[in-house]
Amino acid sequence: MDIHTGRTSHKCTECGKCFSQSYTLLEHVRAFHSGENPNKGKECGKYFANPSILRRHIRSIHIAEKPYKCTECGKCFALRYELRVHFRSSHTRDGPHKCTECCKYFDRPSKLRDHVRRMHTDG
């Protein structure tokens, strides 16, 4: 769906799935309908729309490689995004979800809700 108009203008003729961008539709067709997908996982047989998603899947699921290490605490992560979220929420005051009671920061709203429930509610 186009974020500005709300329309999905590119529809797959095979399955009817709609896409806002033509290149996304092309990736979808190549991955799921053409039979030539080079982005198929060898271990599990799952199909991925593009090679970067396949590489991320292999690293985090099949080989458990964690090349991204936190310089503050040494904790390792499979994805650069996970390291950024960890660092921001654990070692800086930049977490996107702030507790209004104690000013602690959290990387996810669910973690903030759990914290408030455990630490700041009676009963």
N, CA, C and O atoms as a DFTB+ gen file, in Angstrom:
492 C
 N C O
     1  1       0.845      -1.167       0.000
     2  2       0.000       0.000       0.000
     3  2       0.898       1.239       0.000
     4  3       1.855       1.322       0.770
     5  1       0.590       2.168      -0.841
     6  2       1.334       3.421      -0.904
     7  2       1.039       4.219       0.360
     8  3      -0.124       4.429       0.703
     9  1       2.086       4.664       1.057
    10  2       1.870       5.332       2.338
    11  2       1.203       6.688       2.195
    12  3       0.639       7.204       3.160
    13  1       1.258       7.272       1.005
    14  2       0.649       8.590       0.818
    15  2      -0.782       8.504       0.308
    16  3      -1.642       9.281       0.726
    17  1      -1.038       7.564      -0.591
    18  2      -2.371       7.481      -1.185
    19  2      -3.204       6.342      -0.626
    20  3      -4.429       6.357      -0.746
    21  1      -2.551       5.340      -0.010
    22  2      -3.284       4.188       0.497
    23  2      -3.599       3.165      -0.574
    24  3      -4.307       2.193      -0.311
    25  1      -3.078       3.367      -1.791
    26  2      -3.365       2.454      -2.896
    27  2      -2.239       1.441      -3.087
    28  3      -1.077       1.715      -2.787
    29  1      -2.608       0.278      -3.587
    30  2      -1.641      -0.721      -4.003
    31  2      -1.812      -0.860      -5.506
    32  3      -2.809      -1.411      -5.973
    33  1      -0.857      -0.370      -6.256
    34  2      -1.054      -0.277      -7.697
    35  2      -0.415      -1.392      -8.515
    36  3      -0.604      -1.445      -9.731
    37  1       0.337      -2.282      -7.873
    38  2       1.016      -3.348      -8.603
    39  2       0.556      -4.692      -8.057
    40  3       0.901      -5.078      -6.940
    41  1      -0.234      -5.401      -8.871
    42  2      -0.849      -6.649      -8.411
    43  2      -0.230      -7.845      -9.117
    44  3      -0.027      -7.827     -10.331
    45  1       0.068      -8.879      -8.351
    46  2       0.618     -10.110      -8.896
    47  2      -0.493     -10.865      -9.628
    48  3      -1.557     -11.121      -9.064
    49  1      -0.233     -11.216     -10.885
    50  2      -1.244     -11.934     -11.668
    51  2      -1.365     -13.401     -11.262
    52  3      -2.354     -14.061     -11.580
    53  1      -0.348     -13.905     -10.557
    54  2      -0.359     -15.305     -10.125
    55  2      -1.199     -15.531      -8.865
    56  3      -2.004     -16.461      -8.805
    57  1      -1.004     -14.669      -7.860
    58  2      -1.654     -14.916      -6.567
    59  2      -2.542     -13.768      -6.091
    60  3      -3.268     -13.916      -5.108
    61  1      -2.491     -12.626      -6.779
    62  2      -3.339     -11.507      -6.405
    63  2      -2.785     -10.587      -5.333
    64  3      -3.428      -9.599      -4.977
    65  1      -1.604     -10.892      -4.813
    66  2      -0.996     -10.042      -3.784
    67  2      -0.633      -8.695      -4.408
    68  3      -0.177      -8.634      -5.549
    69  1      -0.840      -7.613      -3.645
    70  2      -0.600      -6.267      -4.158
    71  2       0.620      -5.619      -3.527
    72  3       0.959      -5.877      -2.372
    73  1       1.268      -4.775      -4.310
    74  2       2.486      -4.090      -3.875
    75  2       2.425      -2.632      -4.287
    76  3       1.826      -2.291      -5.307
    77  1       3.043      -1.775      -3.495
    78  2       3.037      -0.345      -3.805
    79  2       4.140       0.023      -4.792
    80  3       4.040       1.040      -5.478
    81  1       5.185      -0.789      -4.870
    82  2       6.311      -0.505      -5.756
    83  2       6.448      -1.605      -6.803
    84  3       6.268      -2.784      -6.496
    85  1       6.766      -1.224      -8.033
    86  2       6.903      -2.214      -9.101
    87  2       8.070      -3.165      -8.837
    88  3       7.971      -4.354      -9.141
    89  1       9.184      -2.658      -8.272
    90  2      10.330      -3.533      -8.019
    91  2      10.000      -4.576      -6.951
    92  3      10.528      -5.688      -6.992
    93  1       9.132      -4.230      -5.993
    94  2       8.730      -5.194      -4.972
    95  2       7.910      -6.314      -5.600
    96  3       8.071      -7.481      -5.243
    97  1       7.033      -5.960      -6.532
    98  2       6.271      -6.970      -7.262
    99  2       7.215      -7.866      -8.060
   100  3       7.043      -9.085      -8.066
   101  1       8.203      -7.287      -8.730
   102  2       9.160      -8.090      -9.503
   103  2       9.939      -9.053      -8.612
   104  3      10.144     -10.210      -8.979
   105  1      10.374      -8.584      -7.444
   106  2      11.071      -9.467      -6.507
   107  2      10.164     -10.598      -6.057
   108  3      10.602     -11.744      -5.955
   109  1       8.901     -10.285      -5.788
   110  2       7.928     -11.285      -5.362
   111  2       7.742     -12.349      -6.445
   112  3       7.797     -13.544      -6.158
   113  1       7.524     -11.920      -7.675
   114  2       7.309     -12.861      -8.778
   115  2       8.534     -13.745      -8.962
   116  3       8.411     -14.958      -9.129
   117  1       9.700     -13.142      -8.933
   118  2      10.940     -13.899      -9.088
   119  2      11.116     -14.912      -7.961
   120  3      11.536     -16.047      -8.189
   121  1      10.788     -14.484      -6.737
   122  2      10.990     -15.349      -5.574
   123  2       9.984     -16.483      -5.484
   124  3      10.338     -17.590      -5.081
   125  1       8.739     -16.227      -5.852
   126  2       7.690     -17.208      -5.561
   127  2       7.010     -17.841      -6.770
   128  3       6.334     -18.859      -6.623
   129  1       7.169     -17.265      -7.960
   130  2       6.407     -17.802      -9.100
   131  2       7.248     -18.170     -10.314
   132  3       6.752     -18.883     -11.186
   133  1       8.481     -17.725     -10.414
   134  2       9.252     -17.933     -11.638
   135  2      10.008     -19.261     -11.671
   136  3      10.352     -19.747     -12.748
   137  1      10.269     -19.854     -10.502
   138  2      11.026     -21.094     -10.449
   139  2      12.531     -20.878     -10.573
   140  3      13.285     -21.851     -10.563
   141  1      12.991     -19.633     -10.690
   142  2      14.417     -19.354     -10.846
   143  2      15.014     -18.658      -9.639
   144  3      16.065     -18.027      -9.750
   145  1      14.378     -18.758      -8.509
   146  2      14.815     -17.994      -7.344
   147  2      16.203     -18.385      -6.865
   148  3      16.424     -19.519      -6.440
   149  1      17.136     -17.444      -6.936
   150  2      18.456     -17.723      -6.392
   151  2      18.515     -17.484      -4.886
   152  3      19.532     -17.755      -4.248
   153  1      17.438     -16.984      -4.330
   154  2      17.405     -16.624      -2.909
   155  2      16.663     -17.657      -2.078
   156  3      15.880     -17.308      -1.195
   157  1      16.908     -18.914      -2.358
   158  2      16.287     -19.995      -1.612
   159  2      17.317     -20.545      -0.627
   160  3      18.450     -20.851      -1.001
   161  1      16.912     -20.665       0.616
   162  2      17.805     -21.202       1.632
   163  2      18.088     -22.675       1.388
   164  3      17.164     -23.467       1.206
   165  1      19.356     -23.040       1.385
   166  2      19.732     -24.445       1.142
   167  2      19.373     -25.348       2.319
   168  3      19.026     -26.514       2.130
   169  1      19.458     -24.807       3.530
   170  2      19.199     -25.617       4.719
   171  2      17.717     -25.885       4.942
   172  3      17.327     -26.994       5.308
   173  1      16.889     -24.860       4.718
   174  2      15.479     -24.995       5.071
   175  2      14.529     -24.904       3.878
   176  3      13.354     -25.249       3.996
   177  1      15.028     -24.443       2.734
   178  2      14.186     -24.352       1.552
   179  2      13.276     -23.146       1.502
   180  3      12.449     -23.040       0.596
   181  1      13.405     -22.235       2.450
   182  2      12.573     -21.033       2.446
   183  2      13.005     -20.096       1.326
   184  3      14.184     -20.026       0.978
   185  1      12.035     -19.379       0.769
   186  2      12.300     -18.404      -0.280
   187  2      12.349     -17.003       0.306
   188  3      11.594     -16.674       1.221
   189  1      13.247     -16.178      -0.229
   190  2      13.369     -14.795       0.222
   191  2      13.366     -13.879      -0.979
   192  3      13.884     -14.223      -2.042
   193  1      12.779     -12.712      -0.803
   194  2      12.617     -11.783      -1.913
   195  2      13.942     -11.237      -2.425
   196  3      14.072     -10.955      -3.616
   197  1      14.919     -11.084      -1.550
   198  2      16.203     -10.566      -2.015
   199  2      17.352     -11.206      -1.241
   200  3      17.145     -11.771      -0.166
   201  1      18.561     -11.116      -1.790
   202  2      19.697     -11.815      -1.180
   203  2      20.084     -11.317       0.207
   204  3      20.574     -12.100       1.020
   205  1      19.875     -10.039       0.495
   206  2      20.259      -9.544       1.821
   207  2      19.393     -10.165       2.915
   208  3      19.885     -10.442       4.008
   209  1      18.131     -10.382       2.636
   210  2      17.248     -11.021       3.619
   211  2      17.650     -12.485       3.797
   212  3      17.625     -13.000       4.914
   213  1      18.017     -13.154       2.712
   214  2      18.492     -14.533       2.812
   215  2      19.763     -14.606       3.656
   216  3      19.868     -15.464       4.531
   217  1      20.738     -13.712       3.406
   218  2      21.977     -13.711       4.189
   219  2      21.696     -13.486       5.672
   220  3      22.282     -14.151       6.527
   221  1      20.804     -12.554       5.975
   222  2      20.454     -12.281       7.370
   223  2      19.814     -13.504       8.012
   224  3      20.108     -13.830       9.162
   225  1      18.935     -14.183       7.267
   226  2      18.280     -15.390       7.766
   227  2      19.311     -16.479       8.060
   228  3      19.279     -17.094       9.126
   229  1      20.216     -16.715       7.123
   230  2      21.230     -17.759       7.315
   231  2      22.088     -17.456       8.528
   232  3      22.333     -18.334       9.356
   233  1      22.545     -16.215       8.638
   234  2      23.429     -15.842       9.750
   235  2      22.731     -16.003      11.091
   236  3      23.314     -16.542      12.032
   237  1      21.491     -15.543      11.186
   238  2      20.837     -15.540      12.490
   239  2      20.172     -16.871      12.848
   240  3      20.007     -17.171      14.031
   241  1      19.791     -17.669      11.859
   242  2      19.068     -18.915      12.153
   243  2      19.936     -20.160      12.013
   244  3      19.965     -21.002      12.910
   245  1      20.638     -20.279      10.897
   246  2      21.318     -21.540      10.602
   247  2      22.746     -21.641      11.134
   248  3      23.172     -22.729      11.522
   249  1      23.482     -20.561      11.163
   250  2      24.854     -20.683      11.645
   251  2      25.089     -19.914      12.939
   252  3      26.181     -19.962      13.507
   253  1      24.093     -19.226      13.390
   254  2      24.162     -18.503      14.662
   255  2      25.415     -17.636      14.765
   256  3      25.990     -17.485      15.843
   257  1      25.826     -17.075      13.643
   258  2      26.970     -16.171      13.628
   259  2      26.554     -14.848      14.254
   260  3      25.487     -14.320      13.942
   261  1      27.380     -14.317      15.123
   262  2      27.082     -13.053      15.778
   263  2      28.298     -12.131      15.675
   264  3      29.062     -11.985      16.629
   265  1      28.464     -11.513      14.506
   266  2      29.669     -10.719      14.274
   267  2      29.644      -9.311      14.860
   268  3      30.670      -8.630      14.855
   269  1      28.503      -8.864      15.363
   270  2      28.388      -7.493      15.861
   271  2      28.484      -7.487      17.383
   272  3      27.575      -7.942      18.078
   273  1      29.606      -6.960      17.890
   274  2      29.892      -6.996      19.322
   275  2      29.759      -5.610      19.930
   276  3      30.269      -4.633      19.381
   277  1      29.074      -5.526      21.064
   278  2      28.916      -4.271      21.789
   279  2      30.253      -3.878      22.405
   280  3      30.880      -4.674      23.104
   281  1      30.680      -2.661      22.147
   282  2      31.958      -2.185      22.674
   283  2      31.896      -1.874      24.167
   284  3      32.932      -1.757      24.821
   285  1      30.690      -1.741      24.704
   286  2      30.529      -1.428      26.125
   287  2      30.515      -2.671      27.004
   288  3      31.199      -2.719      28.026
   289  1      29.734      -3.681      26.608
   290  2      29.558      -4.845      27.488
   291  2      30.011      -6.164      26.876
   292  3      30.069      -7.173      27.578
   293  1      30.334      -6.180      25.580
   294  2      30.812      -7.395      24.940
   295  2      29.748      -8.329      24.412
   296  3      30.078      -9.353      23.815
   297  1      28.484      -8.010      24.612
   298  2      27.403      -8.861      24.118
   299  2      27.421      -8.852      22.587
   300  3      27.665      -7.815      21.969
   301  1      27.160     -10.023      21.977
   302  2      27.240     -10.142      20.520
   303  2      25.858     -10.344      19.902
   304  3      24.947     -10.891      20.524
   305  1      25.734      -9.882      18.656
   306  2      24.460      -9.932      17.952
   307  2      24.655     -10.400      16.515
   308  3      25.705     -10.174      15.914
   309  1      23.633     -11.054      15.975
   310  2      23.684     -11.537      14.596
   311  2      23.467     -10.402      13.605
   312  3      24.006     -10.429      12.499
   313  1      22.686      -9.414      13.995
   314  2      22.331      -8.331      13.089
   315  2      22.789      -6.981      13.621
   316  3      22.705      -6.724      14.822
   317  1      23.269      -6.126      12.740
   318  2      23.725      -4.793      13.128
   319  2      22.583      -4.017      13.793
   320  3      22.802      -3.267      14.745
   321  1      21.370      -4.206      13.281
   322  2      20.202      -3.540      13.851
   323  2      20.022      -3.911      15.332
   324  3      19.729      -3.050      16.162
   325  1      20.201      -5.196      15.653
   326  2      20.040      -5.636      17.032
   327  2      21.073      -4.977      17.947
   328  3      20.758      -4.600      19.076
   329  1      22.305      -4.840      17.456
   330  2      23.344      -4.165      18.237
   331  2      22.975      -2.704      18.472
   332  3      23.125      -2.201      19.585
   333  1      22.492      -2.018      17.433
   334  2      22.095      -0.607      17.589
   335  2      20.984      -0.451      18.613
   336  3      21.036       0.451      19.449
   337  1      19.983      -1.317      18.560
   338  2      18.869      -1.261      19.518
   339  2      19.394      -1.524      20.932
   340  3      19.041      -0.808      21.869
   341  1      20.228      -2.540      21.086
   342  2      20.812      -2.867      22.393
   343  2      21.603      -1.689      22.941
   344  3      21.414      -1.288      24.089
   345  1      22.485      -1.140      22.126
   346  2      23.346      -0.061      22.589
   347  2      22.516       1.156      22.999
   348  3      22.749       1.758      24.047
   349  1      21.556       1.501      22.161
   350  2      20.722       2.667      22.441
   351  2      19.917       2.478      23.717
   352  3      19.776       3.414      24.504
   353  1      19.390       1.282      23.929
   354  2      18.530       1.080      25.094
   355  2      19.314       0.750      26.362
   356  3      18.833       1.004      27.467
   357  1      20.517       0.184      26.217
   358  2      21.263      -0.242      27.400
   359  2      22.366       0.706      27.833
   360  3      22.686       0.786      29.019
   361  1      22.949       1.423      26.889
   362  2      24.136       2.198      27.216
   363  2      24.011       3.698      26.953
   364  3      24.968       4.441      27.167
   365  1      22.868       4.142      26.501
   366  2      22.667       5.580      26.278
   367  2      21.331       5.982      26.867
   368  3      20.589       5.139      27.371
   369  1      21.034       7.220      26.806
   370  2      19.730       7.720      27.247
   371  2      18.859       8.050      26.040
   372  3      18.078       9.001      26.059
   373  1      19.011       7.235      24.981
   374  2      18.293       7.520      23.749
   375  2      17.223       6.496      23.397
   376  3      16.693       6.526      22.286
   377  1      16.892       5.593      24.310
   378  2      15.857       4.619      24.007
   379  2      14.568       5.329      23.642
   380  3      14.248       6.361      24.232
   381  1      13.832       4.808      22.700
   382  2      12.646       5.507      22.227
   383  2      11.458       5.476      23.186
   384  3      10.512       6.246      23.020
   385  1      11.496       4.601      24.179
   386  2      10.352       4.457      25.080
   387  2      10.808       4.737      26.512
   388  3      11.519       3.932      27.113
   389  1      10.395       5.875      27.047
   390  2      10.868       6.332      28.354
   391  2       9.778       6.186      29.419
   392  3       8.625       6.555      29.199
   393  1      10.160       5.647      30.566
   394  2       9.246       5.543      31.698
   395  2       9.099       6.931      32.322
   396  3      10.096       7.574      32.651
   397  1       7.891       7.380      32.480
   398  2       7.651       8.709      33.052
   399  2       7.862       8.733      34.562
   400  3       8.005       9.804      35.152
   401  1       7.881       7.561      35.188
   402  2       8.062       7.484      36.637
   403  2       9.523       7.582      37.055
   404  3       9.857       8.329      37.975
   405  1      10.399       6.831      36.382
   406  2      11.799       6.762      36.817
   407  2      12.799       7.174      35.736
   408  3      14.009       7.143      35.959
   409  1      12.289       7.559      34.569
   410  2      13.125       8.030      33.445
   411  2      14.040       6.961      32.855
   412  3      15.041       7.302      32.226
   413  1      13.729       5.684      33.038
   414  2      14.478       4.613      32.398
   415  2      14.009       4.487      30.952
   416  3      12.845       4.750      30.649
   417  1      14.915       4.084      30.057
   418  2      14.586       3.951      28.641
   419  2      14.513       2.488      28.237
   420  3      15.224       1.644      28.784
   421  1      13.634       2.190      27.258
   422  2      13.450       0.834      26.763
   423  2      13.377       0.845      25.247
   424  3      12.911       1.809      24.639
   425  1      13.851      -0.254      24.639
   426  2      13.881      -0.325      23.185
   427  2      12.542      -0.724      22.585
   428  3      12.303      -0.492      21.400
   429  1      11.672      -1.318      23.381
   430  2      10.362      -1.757      22.865
   431  2       9.256      -1.318      23.813
   432  3       9.456      -1.285      25.028
   433  1       8.090      -0.980      23.267
   434  2       6.980      -0.587      24.135
   435  2       6.549      -1.693      25.087
   436  3       6.112      -1.417      26.204
   437  1       6.670      -2.952      24.647
   438  2       6.277      -4.073      25.520
   439  2       7.185      -4.148      26.747
   440  3       6.724      -4.477      27.840
   441  1       8.474      -3.844      26.574
   442  2       9.388      -3.853      27.721
   443  2       9.064      -2.722      28.688
   444  3       9.161      -2.893      29.903
   445  1       8.683      -1.572      28.152
   446  2       8.275      -0.456      29.003
   447  2       7.014      -0.827      29.782
   448  3       6.935      -0.575      30.985
   449  1       6.029      -1.422      29.110
   450  2       4.789      -1.833      29.796
   451  2       5.084      -2.824      30.916
   452  3       4.557      -2.694      32.021
   453  1       5.935      -3.825      30.627
   454  2       6.299      -4.808      31.653
   455  2       6.976      -4.135      32.842
   456  3       6.682      -4.446      33.996
   457  1       7.877      -3.219      32.550
   458  2       8.582      -2.473      33.617
   459  2       7.603      -1.707      34.469
   460  3       7.674      -1.779      35.696
   461  1       6.699      -0.984      33.868
   462  2       5.719      -0.183      34.623
   463  2       4.854      -1.094      35.482
   464  3       4.583      -0.784      36.643
   465  1       4.417      -2.222      34.916
   466  2       3.604      -3.173      35.657
   467  2       4.344      -3.717      36.880
   468  3       3.780      -3.804      37.971
   469  1       5.611      -4.080      36.686
   470  2       6.404      -4.676      37.775
   471  2       6.843      -3.647      38.811
   472  3       6.805      -3.917      40.012
   473  1       7.255      -2.482      38.356
   474  2       7.914      -1.537      39.258
   475  2       7.026      -0.413      39.791
   476  3       7.289       0.113      40.872
   477  1       6.001      -0.045      39.068
   478  2       5.260       1.164      39.439
   479  2       3.756       0.970      39.638
   480  3       3.015       1.949      39.723
   481  1       3.307      -0.258      39.710
   482  2       1.872      -0.451      39.968
   483  2       1.690      -1.190      41.292
   484  3       2.489      -2.051      41.663
   485  1       0.647      -0.839      41.969
   486  2       0.329      -1.486      43.242
   487  2      -0.339      -2.823      42.959
   488  3      -1.234      -2.928      42.121
   489  1       0.116      -3.834      43.673
   490  2      -0.538      -5.124      43.598
   491  2       0.001      -5.956      42.568
   492  3      -0.455      -7.085      42.385
